């Protein structure tokens, strides 16, 4: 029985999943960008919480340890 597309060679798994292929970059780049934005948002929120914690600690130190901040 003849196949419909005999002249078209099937893609081998190696060429289909080629990490350097153009289609891979086209397909993965939006996903990587979205993940990068999520990591940036997480990092920004952690930095703001760290700054808030440092400020709260310095206010507590100034109030209860004699009015001199610990870092200067």
Buried (B, 14 or more C-beta within 10 A) or exposed (E): EEEEEEEEEEEEEEEEEEEEEEEEEEEEEEEEEEEEEEEEEEEEEEEEEEEEEEEEEBEEBEEEEEEEEEEE
